[in-house]
């Protein structure tokens, strides 16, 4: 992705956020069309249940709509939405009291809501970009991201499993997210 394309995407996100702030349903529909697939894939991977993943995605978009006034245009819609999906998925796991014991498989396909070729190609390209960015992280940061975002563990659980202080987990996650943000912005 070139600098001009990034600027265009950032401008589009800013317009969408302004639309949400002014209760424009068309802006929400555009965001849904753009990000529902990746949100669903993330929720499904964490929860392992299609019905729960659908509920989480619906709740996340509703939360996005309700919290539009708090959105930071500089942060963008995608990262904010995926944070909501992650948090709601972890909450759902806590409610049911069990975690799926499926190993992380970065090469596994993420289920898509739409099957048109352009969407499939775009998602696969995004997936590969994320894989490449994850591989570029130091091992401790990558493991922290995998446990927190893919396995759905809380930071306290990550701390316990990695046998490091909670502050260390938070620092690793912050550093990893910054690295991933920069790496993905370059693609």
Secondary structure, DSSP 4 states (H G I P E B T S, - for coil): --HHHHHHHHHHHHHHHHHHHTT-HHHHHHHHHHHHHHHHHHHHHHH--HHHHHHHHHHHHHHHHHTGGG--TTT-HHHHHHHHHHHHHHHHHHHHT----PPP-TTSPPP-S---HHHHHHHHHHHHHHHHHHHTS-HHHHHHHIIIIIS---HHHHHHHHTS-HHHHHHHHHHHHHHHHHHHHH-
